[in-house]
Amino acid sequence: MSSILVIGGDRLGNIVDFLEEQGFTNIHHVTGRKNSQTGVKIPTGIHMILVLTDFVNHNLAKTVKSQAKDRELPILFCKRSCSAIAKALVQGA
Protein backbone atom coordinates (compact mmCIF):
# COMPACT_ATOMS: atom_id res chain seq x y z
CA MET A 1 0.00 0.00 0.00
CA SER A 2 1.43 3.32 -0.92
CA SER A 3 -1.38 5.65 -2.05
CA ILE A 4 -4.50 6.52 -0.11
CA LEU A 5 -7.38 8.88 -0.84
CA VAL A 6 -8.86 10.52 2.25
CA ILE A 7 -12.31 12.04 1.87
CA GLY A 8 -13.70 14.42 4.47
CA GLY A 9 -12.41 17.05 6.86
CA ASP A 10 -11.07 20.48 5.98
CA ARG A 11 -7.58 19.68 7.25
CA LEU A 12 -6.02 16.36 8.09
CA GLY A 13 -3.51 17.64 10.63
CA ASN A 14 -1.67 14.80 12.38
CA ILE A 15 -3.61 12.20 10.36
CA VAL A 16 -1.08 12.73 7.54
CA ASP A 17 1.80 11.83 9.86
CA PHE A 18 -0.10 8.82 11.16
CA LEU A 19 -0.85 7.53 7.66
CA GLU A 20 2.79 7.98 6.65
CA GLU A 21 3.79 5.91 9.69
CA GLN A 22 1.42 3.21 8.43
CA GLY A 23 3.32 3.07 5.12
CA PHE A 24 1.30 5.38 2.88
CA THR A 25 3.67 7.51 0.81
CA ASN A 26 1.09 9.37 -1.31
CA ILE A 27 -1.84 10.86 0.57
CA HIS A 28 -4.53 12.55 -1.50
CA HIS A 29 -7.24 14.56 0.25
CA VAL A 30 -10.70 15.73 -0.81
CA THR A 31 -12.56 17.85 1.74
CA GLY A 32 -16.03 16.64 0.82
CA ARG A 33 -17.47 20.12 0.92
CA LYS A 34 -20.30 20.96 -1.45
CA ASN A 35 -18.08 22.56 -4.10
CA SER A 36 -15.95 19.42 -4.40
CA GLN A 37 -18.72 16.83 -4.14
CA THR A 38 -19.96 17.07 -7.69
CA GLY A 39 -16.73 15.96 -9.32
CA VAL A 40 -15.11 13.56 -6.85
CA LYS A 41 -13.09 11.17 -8.95
CA ILE A 42 -10.71 8.60 -7.57
CA PRO A 43 -7.22 9.40 -8.92
CA THR A 44 -5.27 6.67 -10.67
CA GLY A 45 -2.74 4.85 -8.56
CA ILE A 46 -4.84 4.87 -5.40
CA HIS A 47 -4.59 1.67 -3.35
CA MET A 48 -7.15 2.45 -0.62
CA ILE A 49 -9.89 4.94 0.20
CA LEU A 50 -10.59 6.30 3.66
CA VAL A 51 -13.86 8.15 4.25
CA LEU A 52 -14.11 10.29 7.38
CA THR A 53 -17.79 9.78 8.10
CA ASP A 54 -18.31 12.75 10.38
CA PHE A 55 -17.34 15.14 7.56
CA VAL A 56 -19.18 13.84 4.48
CA ASN A 57 -22.81 13.48 3.56
CA HIS A 58 -24.54 10.26 2.61
CA ASN A 59 -24.68 10.99 -1.14
CA LEU A 60 -20.94 11.61 -1.38
CA ALA A 61 -20.17 8.45 0.59
CA LYS A 62 -22.47 6.47 -1.70
CA THR A 63 -20.81 7.88 -4.84
CA VAL A 64 -17.30 7.12 -3.61
CA LYS A 65 -18.33 3.64 -2.46
CA SER A 66 -19.71 2.90 -5.92
CA GLN A 67 -16.52 4.10 -7.63
CA ALA A 68 -14.38 2.03 -5.25
CA LYS A 69 -16.47 -1.06 -5.94
CA ASP A 70 -16.15 -0.55 -9.71
CA ARG A 71 -12.36 -0.31 -9.39
CA GLU A 72 -12.16 -3.07 -6.75
CA LEU A 73 -10.46 -0.77 -4.23
CA PRO A 74 -10.71 -1.31 -0.48
CA ILE A 75 -12.69 1.42 1.25
CA LEU A 76 -12.79 2.17 4.96
CA PHE A 77 -15.28 4.32 6.83
CA CYS A 78 -14.42 5.83 10.21
CA LYS A 79 -14.47 8.99 12.29
CA ARG A 80 -11.75 11.65 12.06
CA SER A 81 -9.27 10.51 14.69
CA CYS A 82 -6.03 8.58 14.56
CA SER A 83 -7.38 5.93 16.93
CA ALA A 84 -10.50 5.38 14.79
CA ILE A 85 -8.35 5.19 11.64
CA ALA A 86 -5.97 2.72 13.29
CA LYS A 87 -8.90 0.51 14.28
CA ALA A 88 -10.38 0.69 10.76
CA LEU A 89 -7.02 -0.21 9.17
CA VAL A 90 -6.68 -3.26 11.42
CA GLN A 91 -10.25 -4.41 10.75
CA GLY A 92 -9.93 -3.72 7.02
CA ALA A 93 -6.68 -5.62 6.61
N, C-alpha and C positions, 0 to 999 in steps of 0.2 A: 504494500500500500504506500503510495507516495502522494497522491493528489486527492483532496477532499473539497467538496463544495458545502459551505455552511450557509444555511438560509435562515434569516431572522436576526433580530437585534441590530441596533444602529452601529454599535462598536463591539468588537469581540474582546478587547482588553487582554487579560491574561489567558484567555481560551486559546489564543494563537500560540503562546509559549507551551501550553499544555499539549496541544495537538502536535507541535513539533517534537516534544518529548516522546510522544507516542509513535513517531516515525513518519509523520506526514511532512513532506518537504514543500509541497505546493498547496497553499490554502487559499481557496477562492471564496469570496463572501458576497452574498446578495442580502440586502437589508430586509426585503419583504414588504417594504412600504408600498403604498398604492401606486406610485409612479413607476416602480420597477416590477410590479406584479404582472402586468400585461405581457411582457416579453421575456419572462424567465425561461432561459434555455440552458440546458446543462452543457457546459463547455466540453470539448473533446479532451480526452486524457484523464478524466475524472475517474477515480477508483471507488469512491464512496460518497454518499450524500448524508449530511447531518441537518435535520430540521429542528430548530429551536422553537418548540411548540407554543411557548408563551409570547412569541413575537410575530406569529404569522396567522393569517385567517384560514378558515377551513378550505376555501376554494383554491388558494395558493398551494396548500399542502396536498390537496387532491391532484392538482395539475402536476406538481413535481413527482408525486408518487407514481402517476401514470407514465411520465417520461422515464423514470428510473426503471419501472417494470419493462417498458419497451426496450430499454438498453441493457437489461439484466444487471443493473447496478444495485448493490446493497444500499438500503436507506434506513437510517436510524432517526427516531423521534425522541426528543427529551427536552427538559427544561434548560434554561441558560445558566448552568453552573458547571464547574469542572467536575464536581463529584457526580452529578447526573450524567455528564458525558462519559466519564470513566465507567460508570455502571452500564450505560448503553453499549459502549464498545465491548465490554466483557460479554454481555448477553448476546450481542450481535455477531460475535466471533465464532 
